[in-house]
């Protein structure tokens, strides 16, 4: 069980990914064992049916207060609409209203990396600490992330922030850009964090050194093989530039590194810290903890449930605690 401060509410969290959907209940401050199944990608209708069925299954016979959903998409937070979605069939879907109509309870929809950041801010809640300002980098196949300010997810004026992976860390001002290309066609840009520090980037660095992929580079580095160590040093140095920018912008309590590549641990984190210290202005970030994420594989589903509870507390309270009708 995962303990949190969301005591007194019964919430359902849903983490929608390109390969799997995870659903769990947050009740009495504890997260249930998630139910996980492959994502139905054949159509929007099939995926919506899957989400409704999964939520009803998780609810059981007890009423719930709200549902939170994290999706790997650009979200219009105010409208609860998916604005852009590449890996799942939810492009232009008003997901919040579609689920509210079928479930009869408040539903909140946000980007999956943002809700994972919220879970990371609550990673030490059982010990009495909830981080109020946090920047999370999720380093997997690509690079995503989320920002928490004053204990809440930061989304920017359009609800799309932050696109951490598209932060430019090595771009030439006359190269790249969108001129002559459809939106998104030239992304990630060659000088972006995602282009230089993601799992794909580590795969490329590994192959350039005669290794099969990033996973083999990590294994080699753990054995002391210089090829793997060098690949991770380069990726880590690029990640360190992103961390330095995050600290210069936000001076947060915590910068957390999650995602599959973070399994490399100190082999990635130490070169990142070395570079970060070189580029952060003296006196800034002196109280920032930079760490590997602690929220684990349940971060998405946990953060989605926390989001629902937090938004209820901030103003959208149901007049009665509703049960979902079959």
SULMOZI-V279080 format. One record per residue. RES is the residue in one letter. SS is DSSP state (hx for helix, st for strand, lp for the rest). Layout:
BEGIN
[[RES/SS] [RES/SS]]
END
This chain:
BEGIN
[[X/lp] [X/st] [X/st] [X/lp] [X/lp] [X/lp] [X/lp] [X/lp] [X/lp] [X/st] [X/st] [X/st] [X/st] [X/st] [X/st] [X/st] [X/lp] [X/lp] [X/lp] [X/st] [X/st] [X/st] [X/st] [X/st] [X/st] [X/st] [X/st] [X/lp] [X/lp] [X/st] [X/st] [X/lp] [X/lp] [X/lp] [X/st] [X/st] [X/st] [X/st] [X/lp] [X/lp] [X/lp] [X/lp] [X/lp] [X/hx] [X/hx] [X/hx] [X/hx] [X/hx] [X/hx] [X/hx] [X/hx] [X/hx] [X/hx] [X/hx] [X/hx] [X/hx] [X/hx] [X/hx] [X/hx] [X/lp] [X/lp] [X/lp] [X/lp] [X/st] [X/lp] [X/st] [X/st] [X/st] [X/st] [X/st] [X/st] [X/lp] [X/lp] [X/st] [X/st] [X/st] [X/lp] [X/lp] [X/lp] [X/lp] [X/st] [X/st] [X/st] [X/st] [X/lp] [X/lp] [X/lp] [X/lp] [X/lp] [X/lp] [X/lp] [X/lp] [X/lp] [X/lp] [X/hx] [X/hx] [X/hx] [X/hx] [X/hx] [X/hx] [X/hx] [X/hx] [X/hx] [X/lp] [X/lp] [X/st] [X/st] [X/st] [X/st] [X/st] [X/st] [X/hx] [X/hx] [X/hx] [X/hx] [X/hx] [X/hx] [X/hx] [X/hx] [X/hx] [X/hx] [X/lp] [X/lp] [X/lp] [X/hx] [X/hx] [X/hx] [X/lp] [X/lp] [X/lp] [X/lp] [X/lp] [X/st] [X/st] [X/st] [X/st] [X/st] [X/st] [X/st] [X/lp] [X/lp] [X/lp] [X/st] [X/st] [X/st] [X/st] [X/st] [X/st] [X/st] [X/lp] [X/lp] [X/st] [X/st] [X/lp] [X/lp] [X/lp] [X/lp] [X/lp] [X/lp] [X/lp] [X/lp] [X/lp] [X/lp] [X/hx] [X/hx] [X/hx] [X/lp] [X/st] [X/lp] [X/lp] [X/lp] [X/lp] [X/lp] [X/lp] [X/lp] [X/lp] [X/lp] [X/lp] [X/lp] [X/lp] [X/lp] [X/lp] [X/lp] [X/lp] [X/lp] [X/lp] [X/lp] [X/lp] [X/lp] [X/lp] [X/lp] [X/st] [X/hx] [X/hx] [X/hx] [X/hx] [X/hx] [X/lp] [X/hx] [X/hx] [X/hx] [X/hx] [X/hx] [X/hx] [X/hx] [X/hx] [X/hx] [X/hx] [X/lp] [X/lp] [X/lp] [X/lp] [X/lp] [X/hx] [X/hx] [X/hx] [X/hx] [X/hx] [X/hx] [X/hx] [X/hx] [X/hx] [X/lp] [X/lp] [X/lp] [X/hx] [X/hx] [X/hx] [X/hx] [X/hx] [X/hx] [X/hx] [X/hx] [X/hx] [X/hx] [X/hx] [X/hx] [X/hx] [X/hx] [X/hx] [X/hx] [X/hx] [X/hx] [X/hx] [X/hx] [X/hx] [X/hx] [X/hx] [X/hx] [X/hx] [X/lp] [X/lp] [X/lp] [X/st] [X/st] [X/st] [X/st] [X/st] [X/lp] [X/hx] [X/hx] [X/hx] [X/hx] [X/hx] [X/lp] [X/hx] [X/hx] [X/hx] [X/hx] [X/hx] [X/hx] [X/hx] [X/hx] [X/hx] [X/hx] [X/hx] [X/hx] [X/hx] [X/hx] [X/lp] [X/lp] [X/lp] [X/lp] [X/lp] [X/lp] [X/lp] [X/lp] [X/lp] [X/st] [X/st] [X/st] [X/st] [X/lp] [X/lp] [X/lp] [X/hx] [X/hx] [X/hx] [X/hx] [X/hx] [X/hx] [X/hx] [X/hx] [X/hx] [X/hx] [X/hx] [X/hx] [X/hx] [X/hx] [X/hx] [X/hx] [X/hx] [X/hx] [X/lp] [X/lp] [X/lp] [X/lp] [X/lp] [X/lp] [X/lp] [X/lp] [X/st] [X/lp] [X/lp] [X/lp] [X/lp]]
END
